[in-house]
Amino acid sequence: MSRQNFAMIAKTMAGLEDVLAEELISLGADNLEMGNRMVSFEGDLALLYKANIHCRTALRILRPVYQFKAKTTDEIYKKVKAMNWYEHLTEDSTFAIDAITFSDYFTHSKFVAYRVKDAIADYFMQKTGKRPSVDVKNPDLLINFHIAHDKCTLSFDSSGESLHKRGYRVAQTEAPLNEVLAAGMILKTGWRGNSDFVDPMCGSGTLLIEAAMIAMNVPPGIYRQNFAFEKWKGFNADLFETIYNDDGGERVFEHKIYGSDISEEAISIAAKNIKSAGVEKHINLQVKPFEKYTEAPAENAILITNPPYGERIKPEDLFGLYEMIGERLKHVFMGYKVWILSYKKECFDKIGLKPSKKIQLVNGSLQCEFRRYDIFAGKRNEQKTK
């Protein structure tokens, strides 16, 4: 069973499709196609397990099992009920439905989910007089039902909880950076542990931890308590254990990661998360406002940061912050490659440096830009944004 190839879909965040595809290729995926916030691919059971454990930029891995066309919920009911559900469930199993609709035919995703649930329940009732129960919190089988126009795809969700929930976060600040976005940002820069790494506004430490894991090639899934596929019929425990315990890809990280923040509470939270992830020996933490940097913590390093840009901060305070960031970069971080995530063009303008690259990313509901600045010694770094 483990050697038979089948179709899979990896879901991700907007703008990270290319790095997710690279991750999947490195794991041995075939026939990749990038879509909007997703990458479809083919592979065997081992790859399904590997993708869940190793992919830093995947939110979940789906296995499509049935595709059909329908324009009414009655058609959906009939098609779903016609499946051989005994291959996947028993009357004593639990299941849940996650329905997503992009269709003029189906405007209420909850009603679609309700009809899919009815079809599965009635399938078992007619055969045995018993039906499996719905368990939305911890089902034996999580079913993803996706409709685009009249094309319906029924998939099994192999991940369960979103893969951004790595398992190392024990505390968080008010607006922590999503782990998948943090890893994607780092991978986008090309950094793989080949220099020192600095985040002078580190918050709860997400960028620092993801950087350490990337540098040492530690799989993000090793902290997870469980994956949904462990409850599937046909789960190969021996194969999973072999993949989970394989640390042959891990490497030595010979540089240092430096994190600081103006908030003592944030640094305390970051320290707890870093310890939980087991990467504390690679990370130097301190309470330090960005404006207090008079010398860089390392030479020719990379600086990646996600400064505040929320609606809670007054515009004048925000603009002052970004002016200070630009001033410190020019005077302290010469020779650095700097990457900054923000969403207001006015904030970037206040930095007063010309970006060498702009990447569109989404943080929560905000359409953001991830900009690269090459900080040169001398006059080149005085170039203003035009």
C-alpha positions as CSV (number, residue, x, y, z in Angstrom):
1,M,0.0,0.0,0.0
2,S,2.8,2.4,0.9
3,R,4.3,2.3,-2.6
4,Q,1.2,3.2,-4.5
5,N,1.1,6.8,-5.7
6,F,-2.0,8.9,-5.2
7,A,-3.0,12.6,-5.5
8,M,-2.5,15.0,-2.6
9,I,-3.0,18.7,-1.9
10,A,-0.9,20.8,0.4
11,K,-2.7,24.0,1.6
12,T,-0.6,27.1,2.4
13,M,-0.8,30.9,2.8
14,A,-0.9,33.3,-0.2
15,G,2.6,34.0,-1.5
16,L,4.2,30.8,-0.1
17,E,3.2,28.4,-2.9
18,D,6.7,28.5,-4.5
19,V,8.6,27.6,-1.3
20,L,6.1,24.9,-0.4
21,A,6.6,23.4,-3.9
22,E,10.4,23.4,-3.3
23,E,9.8,21.6,0.0
24,L,7.6,19.0,-1.6
25,I,10.1,18.4,-4.4
26,S,12.9,17.9,-1.9
27,L,10.7,15.2,-0.2
28,G,10.3,13.4,-3.6
29,A,6.9,14.7,-4.7
30,D,5.9,14.2,-8.4
31,N,3.6,16.0,-10.8
32,L,3.4,19.3,-8.9
33,E,1.0,22.0,-9.8
34,M,0.8,25.3,-8.0
35,G,-2.6,26.9,-7.4
36,N,-4.0,29.7,-5.2
37,R,-2.7,28.9,-1.6
38,M,-2.2,25.3,-2.6
39,V,0.1,22.9,-4.3
40,S,-1.2,19.6,-5.8
41,F,1.2,16.7,-6.1
42,E,1.5,12.9,-6.2
43,G,3.3,10.5,-4.0
44,D,3.0,7.4,-1.8
45,L,1.9,6.9,1.8
46,A,5.5,7.6,3.0
47,L,5.3,11.0,1.3
48,L,2.0,11.8,3.0
49,Y,3.6,11.2,6.4
50,K,6.8,13.1,5.4
51,A,4.9,16.1,4.1
52,N,3.1,16.4,7.5
53,I,6.3,16.1,9.5
54,H,8.7,18.0,7.3
55,C,6.8,20.8,5.4
56,R,7.4,24.1,7.1
57,T,5.0,26.1,4.9
58,A,2.1,23.7,4.7
59,L,-1.1,24.3,6.7
60,R,-2.5,20.9,6.0
61,I,-2.2,17.9,3.7
62,L,-5.3,16.6,2.0
63,R,-5.9,13.4,0.2
64,P,-8.6,13.7,-2.4
65,V,-10.6,10.5,-2.7
66,Y,-13.7,11.4,-4.8
67,Q,-14.5,14.1,-7.4
68,F,-17.8,14.7,-9.1
69,K,-20.0,17.4,-10.5
70,A,-23.2,18.5,-8.7
71,K,-25.6,21.5,-8.8
72,T,-27.9,20.6,-5.9
73,T,-27.4,19.3,-2.4
74,D,-29.6,16.3,-3.3
75,E,-27.0,15.4,-6.0
76,I,-24.2,15.7,-3.5
77,Y,-26.2,13.5,-1.0
78,K,-26.6,10.7,-3.6
79,K,-23.0,10.8,-4.8
80,V,-21.5,10.8,-1.3
81,K,-23.9,8.0,-0.2
82,A,-22.8,5.9,-3.1
83,M,-19.2,5.7,-1.8
84,N,-18.0,2.6,-0.1
85,W,-17.7,4.2,3.4
86,Y,-16.7,0.9,5.0
87,E,-13.3,1.3,3.5
88,H,-12.8,4.4,5.7
89,L,-15.2,4.2,8.7
90,T,-17.2,1.8,10.8
91,E,-20.5,2.5,12.6
92,D,-18.4,3.0,15.8
93,S,-16.1,5.6,14.3
94,T,-16.4,9.4,14.6
95,F,-16.1,11.9,11.8
96,A,-16.4,15.6,11.0
97,I,-17.0,17.6,7.8
98,D,-15.2,20.8,6.8
99,A,-17.1,22.3,3.8
100,I,-15.8,25.1,1.7
101,T,-17.9,26.5,-1.2
102,F,-16.9,28.9,-4.1
103,S,-20.1,28.5,-6.1
104,D,-23.3,30.2,-7.1
105,Y,-25.1,26.9,-6.8
106,F,-24.1,26.4,-3.1
107,T,-24.1,29.6,-1.0
108,H,-24.3,27.9,2.5
109,S,-21.3,25.7,3.3
110,K,-22.9,24.6,6.6
111,F,-25.9,23.2,4.7
112,V,-23.5,21.3,2.3
113,A,-21.7,19.9,5.3
114,Y,-25.0,18.8,6.8
115,R,-26.0,17.0,3.6
116,V,-22.6,15.2,3.4
117,K,-23.1,14.2,7.1
118,D,-26.6,12.8,6.3
119,A,-25.3,10.8,3.4
120,I,-22.6,9.1,5.5
121,A,-25.0,8.5,8.4
122,D,-27.7,7.1,6.1
123,Y,-25.2,4.8,4.4
124,F,-24.5,3.1,7.7
125,M,-28.1,3.2,9.0
126,Q,-29.3,1.3,5.9
127,K,-26.6,-1.4,6.2
128,T,-26.4,-1.9,10.0
129,G,-29.0,0.1,11.8
130,K,-26.2,2.1,13.5
131,R,-24.4,5.2,12.4
132,P,-21.0,6.8,13.2
133,S,-21.1,9.9,15.4
134,V,-20.0,13.4,14.6
135,D,-17.1,14.7,16.7
136,V,-15.9,18.1,15.6
137,K,-13.0,18.2,18.2
138,N,-11.2,15.0,17.7
139,P,-12.8,12.8,14.9
140,D,-11.4,9.5,13.6
141,L,-11.8,10.9,10.1
142,L,-11.8,14.6,9.2
143,I,-13.5,15.1,5.8
144,N,-12.8,18.2,3.6
145,F,-15.5,18.9,1.1
146,H,-14.6,21.6,-1.5
147,I,-16.9,23.0,-4.1
148,A,-15.6,25.2,-7.0
149,H,-18.6,26.1,-9.3
150,D,-20.1,22.6,-9.8
151,K,-16.9,20.6,-9.2
152,C,-17.0,18.8,-5.8
153,T,-13.9,17.3,-4.3
154,L,-14.2,15.1,-1.2
155,S,-10.8,14.7,0.6
156,F,-9.5,13.3,3.8
157,D,-7.6,15.7,5.9
158,S,-4.4,13.9,7.0
159,S,-3.2,16.7,9.3
160,G,-6.0,17.4,11.7
161,E,-5.1,20.6,13.6
162,S,-3.4,23.1,11.3
163,L,0.3,22.4,10.8
164,H,1.2,25.9,11.9
165,K,0.4,24.6,15.4
166,R,3.8,23.1,15.8
167,G,3.5,22.2,19.4
168,Y,6.4,24.2,20.9
169,R,4.4,27.4,21.7
170,V,3.7,27.4,25.4
171,A,3.0,31.2,25.7
172,Q,2.3,34.0,23.3
173,T,2.2,37.8,23.0
174,E,-0.8,39.7,21.8
175,A,-0.3,39.2,18.1
176,P,2.2,36.4,17.5
177,L,3.4,35.7,14.0
178,N,2.0,32.6,12.4
179,E,4.7,29.8,12.4
180,V,4.0,28.9,8.7
181,L,4.4,32.6,7.7
182,A,7.5,33.0,9.7
183,A,9.1,29.9,8.2
184,G,8.0,31.0,4.7
185,M,9.5,34.4,5.2
186,I,12.9,32.9,6.2
187,L,12.9,30.4,3.3
188,K,12.0,33.2,0.8
189,T,15.2,35.0,1.8
190,G,17.4,32.0,0.9
191,W,18.9,31.8,4.4
192,R,19.5,28.3,5.5
193,G,21.8,28.8,8.5
194,N,24.8,30.1,6.5
195,S,25.3,33.3,8.6
196,D,24.2,34.8,11.9
197,F,20.5,35.8,12.2
198,V,19.1,38.8,13.9
199,D,15.5,39.8,14.9
200,P,15.6,43.0,17.0
201,M,11.8,43.1,17.4
202,C,11.3,39.4,18.1
203,G,8.1,39.4,20.2
204,S,7.3,35.8,21.3
205,G,10.3,34.5,19.3
206,T,8.6,32.8,16.3
207,L,11.1,33.9,13.7
208,L,14.0,32.9,16.0
209,I,12.7,29.4,16.6
210,E,11.8,28.8,13.0
211,A,15.2,30.1,12.0
212,A,16.9,27.7,14.4
213,M,14.9,24.7,13.1
214,I,15.7,25.7,9.5
215,A,19.4,26.1,10.3
216,M,19.6,22.6,11.9
217,N,17.0,21.1,9.4
218,V,14.9,20.0,12.4
219,P,11.4,18.9,11.1
220,P,8.6,21.2,12.4
221,G,6.3,18.2,13.0
222,I,8.4,16.5,15.7
223,Y,6.8,18.6,18.4
224,R,3.2,17.6,17.4
225,Q,1.2,15.3,19.7
226,N,-0.6,13.7,16.8
227,F,-1.7,13.8,13.2
228,A,-5.2,12.9,11.8
229,F,-3.8,10.1,9.6
230,E,-2.8,8.1,12.7
231,K,-6.5,7.2,13.1
232,W,-7.1,6.2,9.5
233,K,-7.8,2.7,8.4
234,G,-4.6,1.5,6.8
235,F,-2.3,3.6,9.0
236,N,1.1,2.1,8.8
237,A,2.6,2.6,12.3
238,D,6.0,1.1,11.5
239,L,6.4,3.3,8.4
240,F,5.4,6.4,10.4
241,E,7.8,5.5,13.3
242,T,10.7,5.1,10.8
243,I,10.0,8.5,9.2
244,Y,9.3,10.3,12.5
245,N,12.5,9.0,14.1
246,D,14.8,9.6,11.1
247,D,17.2,12.4,12.1
248,G,19.6,11.7,9.2
249,G,18.9,15.1,7.6
250,E,19.7,17.2,10.6
251,R,22.9,19.3,10.4
252,V,25.2,21.3,12.6
253,F,24.5,25.1,12.9
254,E,27.8,27.0,13.4
255,H,26.4,30.5,13.7
256,K,24.3,32.3,16.2
257,I,20.7,33.7,16.4
258,Y,20.2,37.0,18.2
259,G,16.7,38.2,19.4
260,S,15.7,41.3,21.3
261,D,12.6,43.3,22.1
262,I,11.6,46.4,24.0
263,S,9.2,44.4,26.1
264,E,10.5,42.4,29.1
265,E,7.3,40.3,29.0
266,A,7.8,39.5,25.3
267,I,11.4,38.3,26.0
268,S,10.1,36.2,28.9
269,I,7.5,34.6,26.7
270,A,10.1,34.0,23.9
271,A,12.5,32.3,26.3
272,K,9.7,29.9,27.3
273,N,8.9,29.0,23.7
274,I,12.6,28.7,22.8
275,K,13.2,26.3,25.7
276,S,10.1,24.3,24.7
277,A,11.5,24.0,21.2
278,G,14.8,22.8,22.6
279,V,16.9,25.4,20.6
280,E,18.0,27.7,23.5
281,K,21.7,27.0,23.1
282,H,21.6,28.6,19.6
283,I,19.7,31.8,20.5
284,N,20.9,34.9,22.4
285,L,18.0,36.8,23.9
286,Q,17.9,40.2,25.6
287,V,15.6,43.0,26.5
288,K,16.7,45.9,24.3
289,P,14.8,48.6,22.3
290,F,15.9,48.8,18.7
291,E,16.9,52.4,19.1
292,K,19.5,51.4,21.7
293,Y,21.5,49.4,19.2
294,T,24.9,51.2,18.8
295,E,26.6,48.3,17.2
296,A,25.4,45.2,15.4
297,P,25.5,41.9,17.4
298,A,27.4,40.2,14.5
299,E,29.1,41.1,11.2
300,N,27.5,40.5,7.8
301,A,24.4,38.8,9.2
302,I,20.8,38.6,8.0
303,L,18.2,40.7,9.8
304,I,14.6,39.6,9.5
305,T,11.9,41.3,11.5
306,N,8.1,41.9,11.7
307,P,7.8,45.4,13.3
308,P,4.4,46.5,14.8
309,Y,2.0,47.8,12.2
310,G,-1.4,47.1,13.8
311,E,-4.4,49.5,13.9
312,R,-3.8,49.9,17.7
313,I,-0.8,52.2,17.2
314,K,-1.3,55.9,16.4
315,P,0.0,56.8,12.9
316,E,2.5,59.4,14.3
317,D,4.0,56.8,16.7
318,L,4.1,54.2,13.8
319,F,5.9,56.6,11.4
320,G,8.3,57.6,14.1
321,L,9.1,53.9,14.7
322,Y,9.9,53.3,11.1
323,E,12.0,56.4,10.8
324,M,14.0,55.1,13.8
325,I,14.3,51.6,12.1
326,G,15.7,53.2,8.9
327,E,18.1,55.4,10.9
328,R,19.5,52.4,12.9
329,L,19.8,50.2,9.9
330,K,21.9,52.9,8.1
331,H,24.2,53.6,11.0
332,V,24.5,50.3,12.8
333,F,23.8,47.4,10.5
334,M,26.2,48.0,7.6
335,G,26.9,45.0,5.5
336,Y,23.6,43.3,6.4
337,K,20.8,41.9,4.3
338,V,17.7,43.2,5.9
339,W,14.1,41.9,5.4
340,I,11.1,43.7,6.8
341,L,7.4,42.6,6.8
342,S,4.8,45.4,6.9
343,Y,1.6,46.4,5.2
344,K,1.6,50.2,5.0
345,K,3.5,51.8,2.2
346,E,3.8,55.0,4.3
347,C,5.7,52.9,6.9
348,F,8.1,51.6,4.3
349,D,8.5,55.2,3.0
350,K,9.6,56.3,6.5
351,I,12.5,53.8,6.5
352,G,14.1,56.0,3.8
353,L,15.9,53.2,2.0
354,K,15.4,51.7,-1.5
355,P,14.3,48.1,-1.4
356,S,16.1,45.6,-3.7
357,K,13.1,43.2,-3.6
358,K,9.4,43.3,-2.8
359,I,7.4,40.1,-2.1
360,Q,3.6,40.1,-1.6
361,L,2.5,38.1,1.5
362,V,-0.6,37.9,3.7
363,N,-0.5,38.2,7.5
364,G,-3.9,37.4,8.9
365,S,-6.3,39.5,7.0
366,L,-3.6,42.1,6.0
367,Q,-2.1,42.2,2.5
368,C,1.6,42.8,3.3
369,E,4.9,43.3,1.6
370,F,8.1,41.6,2.6
371,R,10.9,44.0,1.5
372,R,14.7,43.4,1.2
373,Y,17.2,46.2,1.9
374,D,20.9,45.8,1.2
375,I,22.7,48.0,3.8
376,F,25.9,49.2,2.3
377,A,28.7,51.2,4.0
378,G,29.0,54.7,2.6
379,K,26.6,56.6,0.4
380,R,24.7,53.9,-1.4
381,N,22.6,53.3,1.7
382,E,21.4,56.9,1.7
383,Q,19.3,56.3,-1.5
384,K,15.8,57.4,-0.8
385,T,12.7,55.5,-1.9
386,K,11.6,57.2,-5.1
